[in-house]
Amino acid sequence: MDHISERIPVLALWSAPRSRSTAFARMMAERGDRVVVHEPFSQVVDFGEVKVGDRVARGERDVLAALRDMAARTPVFFKDTTDFHYPALLADRAFLAAATHTFIIRHPAEAIASHHALNPDLGRDEIGFARLHEIFTAVRDATGATPVVVDSDYLLDRPADTVRAYCSAVGIPFLPDALSWQPGMRSEWEATSRWHESTSRTAGFTRGSGRGAETVEANPVLRAYRDYHLPYYEELRAAAIRP
């Protein structure tokens, strides 16, 4: 297996939708030590174009080029979700190996219930755990190492310890002040603002109330979706860092 030795200062966080990735990205923005890019891959699929720094990308390959260009000037963090499939990303073995790709997970029952509340026409594949696992596997194959995975339940229960473990694993300093922030809707969230309303009301990592597991269990379609995605989640969870 050939491994790409060149590294670029791009730190990525991949997530199935509704898995608390926006809160994690909000913490990364609070650090102030890198440019934060919000969902460039999903937005270019959804809207046909996306602003990445000072460039407008009109396809996956444009996004990849823009991230490389930005990283040549400053460290970059981006987060994205797997409600879409990204063939150009999966084909770009150099980017898979040269950037630092990390992952965040949430139990599929909770993620599905939250997703379905915002999108009642939710389809099986856009739930995203199978696609998340596909990227995880591609990164592992390209690097020869198991990528960093954050279990968002640990993040909510032990935020400082979990973020400290994440920072250690990816080689960045732990900045405890970044664990809290001012509530509010950030400008980069505006195109998809309804998906980020709950995070906009937070001032840190907090667990909301809900009965996601019961909602999914009571719905045969959602229950089948959960059962399909559960093995992918469980394999990712087995690799999660322990705070």
Backbone hydrogen bonds, N-H to C=O, Kabsch-Sander energy under -0.5 kcal/mol:
donor,donor_aa,acceptor,acceptor_aa,energy
4,I,142,A,-0.6
5,S,3,H,-0.6
8,I,98,A,-2.1
10,V,8,I,-2.7
11,L,76,V,-2.9
12,A,10,V,-0.5
12,A,100,T,-3.1
13,L,78,F,-2.1
14,W,102,T,-2.7
15,S,80,D,-1.6
16,A,104,I,-0.6
19,S,16,A,-0.6
24,F,20,R,-1.4
25,A,21,S,-2.6
26,R,22,T,-2.3
27,M,23,A,-1.8
28,M,24,F,-2.0
29,A,25,A,-2.3
30,E,26,R,-1.8
31,R,27,M,-1.1
32,G,28,M,-0.8
32,G,29,A,-0.6
35,V,75,P,-2.4
37,V,35,V,-0.5
37,V,77,F,-2.9
39,E,37,V,-0.7
39,E,79,K,-2.4
43,Q,39,E,-2.0
44,V,40,P,-1.7
45,V,41,F,-1.5
46,D,42,S,-2.6
47,F,43,Q,-3.2
48,G,44,V,-1.1
50,V,57,A,-2.1
52,V,50,V,-0.5
52,V,55,R,-3.1
53,G,51,K,-0.5
55,R,52,V,-1.7
57,A,50,V,-3.2
57,A,55,R,-0.6
63,V,59,G,-2.1
64,L,60,E,-2.6
65,A,61,R,-2.3
66,A,62,D,-2.7
67,L,63,V,-2.5
68,R,64,L,-2.0
69,D,65,A,-2.4
70,M,66,A,-2.6
71,A,67,L,-2.4
72,A,68,R,-1.1
73,R,70,M,-1.8
74,T,70,M,-1.9
76,V,9,P,-2.8
77,F,35,V,-3.2
78,F,11,L,-2.1
79,K,37,V,-1.6
80,D,13,L,-2.3
82,T,15,S,-1.7
90,L,86,Y,-2.1
91,A,87,P,-1.7
92,D,88,A,-0.9
92,D,89,L,-1.1
93,R,91,A,-1.6
96,L,92,D,-2.2
97,A,93,R,-1.9
98,A,94,A,-2.7
99,A,95,F,-2.0
100,T,10,V,-3.0
101,H,99,A,-0.8
102,T,12,A,-2.3
102,T,100,T,-0.5
103,F,148,V,-2.0
104,I,14,W,-2.3
105,I,150,V,-2.5
110,E,107,H,-0.6
111,A,107,H,-2.3
112,I,108,P,-3.2
113,A,109,A,-2.0
114,S,110,E,-2.2
115,H,111,A,-2.5
116,H,112,I,-3.2
117,A,113,A,-1.6
118,L,114,S,-0.9
118,L,115,H,-0.7
119,N,115,H,-2.0
122,L,119,N,-1.7
127,I,123,G,-0.5
127,I,124,R,-1.1
128,G,125,D,-1.3
132,L,128,G,-2.4
133,H,129,F,-2.4
134,E,130,A,-1.7
135,I,131,R,-1.9
136,F,132,L,-2.5
137,T,133,H,-2.7
138,A,134,E,-2.1
139,V,135,I,-2.7
140,R,136,F,-2.4
141,D,137,T,-2.5
142,A,138,A,-2.1
143,T,139,V,-2.2
144,G,140,R,-2.3
148,V,101,H,-0.5
149,V,239,A,-0.6
150,V,103,F,-3.2
151,D,149,V,-0.5
152,S,105,I,-2.6
152,S,150,V,-0.7
154,Y,151,D,-0.8
155,L,151,D,-1.7
156,L,152,S,-2.0
157,D,153,D,-2.3
158,R,154,Y,-3.3
162,T,158,R,-2.6
163,V,159,P,-2.7
164,R,160,A,-2.4
165,A,161,D,-2.1
166,Y,162,T,-2.3
167,C,163,V,-2.9
168,S,164,R,-2.3
169,A,165,A,-2.1
170,V,166,Y,-2.1
171,G,167,C,-1.2
172,I,167,C,-2.2
175,L,173,P,-0.5
178,A,175,L,-2.0
179,L,176,P,-1.8
180,S,177,D,-1.1
181,W,203,A,-1.6
184,G,200,S,-2.5
186,R,184,G,-0.6
189,W,186,R,-1.6
190,E,187,S,-1.4
192,T,189,W,-1.3
193,S,190,E,-1.4
195,W,192,T,-1.6
196,H,193,S,-1.8
197,E,194,R,-0.5
200,S,196,H,-2.2
201,R,197,E,-0.8
201,R,198,S,-0.8
202,T,199,T,-1.7
205,F,179,L,-0.6
206,T,204,G,-0.8
208,G,206,T,-0.5
215,T,211,R,-2.3
216,V,212,G,-2.4
217,E,213,A,-2.3
218,A,214,E,-1.7
219,N,216,V,-1.2
223,R,219,N,-2.9
224,A,220,P,-1.8
225,Y,221,V,-2.0
226,R,222,L,-2.7
227,D,223,R,-2.3
228,Y,224,A,-1.8
229,H,225,Y,-2.2
230,L,226,R,-2.1
232,Y,229,H,-0.6
233,Y,229,H,-2.1
234,E,230,L,-2.8
235,E,231,P,-1.8
236,L,232,Y,-1.9
237,R,233,Y,-3.0
238,A,234,E,-1.6
239,A,235,E,-0.6
239,A,236,L,-1.2
240,A,237,R,-1.5
241,I,149,V,-2.7
